[in-house]
């Protein structure tokens, strides 16, 4: 029974660490990459096709 309690504690610690990694590091990094890629795509398309006209 003691090993089950220790396993639960290790699992909870791993889950907490993964949650912190995902929310503090991975989500902001992915957001910057996605927004940057969209901006770069729009910039390149405007170089090739010209600015949008009204």
C-alpha positions in Angstrom: 0.0 0.0 0.0 2.9 2.4 0.7 4.2 2.1 -2.9 0.7 3.0 -4.2 0.8 6.3 -2.2 4.3 7.0 -3.5 3.3 6.2 -7.1 0.3 8.6 -6.7 2.6 11.4 -5.4 5.0 10.9 -8.3 2.2 10.9 -10.8 0.7 14.1 -9.4 4.1 15.7 -9.4 4.7 14.7 -13.1 1.2 16.0 -14.0 1.8 19.3 -12.3 5.2 19.8 -13.9 3.7 18.9 -17.3 0.9 21.4 -16.8 3.4 24.2 -15.8 5.5 23.4 -18.9 2.6 23.5 -21.2 1.1 26.7 -19.9 4.2 28.7 -19.1 6.5 27.6 -22.0 4.8 25.7 -24.8 1.6 27.7 -25.3 3.4 31.1 -25.5 6.1 29.8 -27.8 3.6 28.2 -30.1 1.5 31.4 -30.2 4.5 33.5 -31.2 5.4 31.0 -33.9 1.9 30.8 -35.3 1.4 34.6 -35.4 4.8 35.1 -36.8 4.2 32.5 -39.6 0.9 34.2 -40.4 2.5 37.6 -40.6 5.4 36.3 -42.7 3.0 34.6 -45.1 0.9 37.8 -45.5 4.1 39.9 -46.0 5.5 37.5 -48.7 2.1 37.4 -50.5 1.9 41.2 -50.6 5.5 41.3 -52.0 4.5 38.9 -54.8 0.9 40.2 -55.5 1.0 43.8 -54.3 -1.0 45.4 -51.6 -4.7 44.8 -51.3 -6.8 47.3 -53.3 -10.1 48.8 -52.3 
